[in-house]
Amino acid sequence: MNVLYFAWVRERIGVPREDVETSAETVRDLVAELAGREERYALAFSDLDALRVAVDQELADFDAPLVGVREVAFFPPMTGG
């Protein structure tokens, strides 16, 4: 699965994207796996209220299933201007 990171999430993790092999069933499970990798991931995912997620380029919630998903993106909330 292709995992994308944007804005301060990318800055904390240190890469804009990566291919991830996972057994996670939901986005929340994927976050738990990633946060358990090392401190930079734990820091990036420490406050899920400060994050948004897109699954295959559609906004989703953290309980969204990952079956058949090819891409998950994490980013901070966006504001209009």
C-alpha positions in Angstrom: 0.0 0.0 0.0 1.2 3.5 -0.8 1.2 5.8 2.2 1.5 9.5 1.6 2.4 12.2 4.2 1.7 15.9 3.8 2.7 19.2 5.5 3.9 18.8 9.1 3.2 15.1 9.0 5.8 14.7 6.3 8.2 16.9 8.2 7.9 14.8 11.4 8.2 11.5 9.6 10.9 12.7 7.2 9.6 11.2 3.9 6.8 12.2 1.6 5.6 8.7 0.8 6.5 5.0 1.4 5.2 1.6 0.4 3.9 -0.2 3.4 3.2 -3.9 3.9 0.5 -4.2 6.5 -2.0 -6.5 8.0 -4.1 -3.6 9.3 -7.8 -3.9 8.8 -8.6 -0.2 9.3 -6.9 3.1 9.0 -6.7 3.2 12.8 -4.9 -0.1 12.8 -2.5 1.2 10.2 -1.8 4.3 12.4 -1.1 2.0 15.4 1.4 -0.1 13.3 3.1 3.0 12.0 3.3 4.7 15.4 4.9 1.6 16.8 7.7 1.8 14.3 9.8 4.5 15.9 9.5 7.8 17.7 9.2 10.0 14.6 6.0 8.1 13.6 4.7 8.1 17.2 5.1 11.9 17.3 3.4 12.4 13.9 0.4 10.3 15.0 0.2 11.4 18.6 -2.9 13.5 18.1 -5.4 12.0 15.7 -7.7 15.0 16.1 -5.1 17.0 14.4 -5.0 14.7 11.3 -7.2 14.0 8.4 -7.0 10.9 6.2 -7.9 10.1 2.6 -8.3 6.5 1.3 -7.8 6.1 -2.4 -8.1 9.9 -2.7 -11.4 10.2 -0.9 -11.7 11.7 2.6 -12.4 9.0 5.2 -12.4 8.4 8.9 -9.9 6.4 11.0 -12.3 3.5 11.1 -12.4 3.1 7.3 -11.6 -0.4 6.2 -8.4 -1.0 4.2 -9.5 -4.1 2.2 -8.5 -3.5 -1.4 -7.1 0.0 -0.7 -4.0 1.1 -2.7 -3.3 4.5 -1.2 -3.7 6.2 2.2 -2.8 9.8 2.8 -2.3 11.7 6.1 -2.5 15.5 6.3 -3.5 18.3 8.7 -7.0 19.8 8.4 -7.3 22.3 5.5 -8.8 25.7 5.8 -10.4 27.8 3.0 -9.3 31.1 2.0 
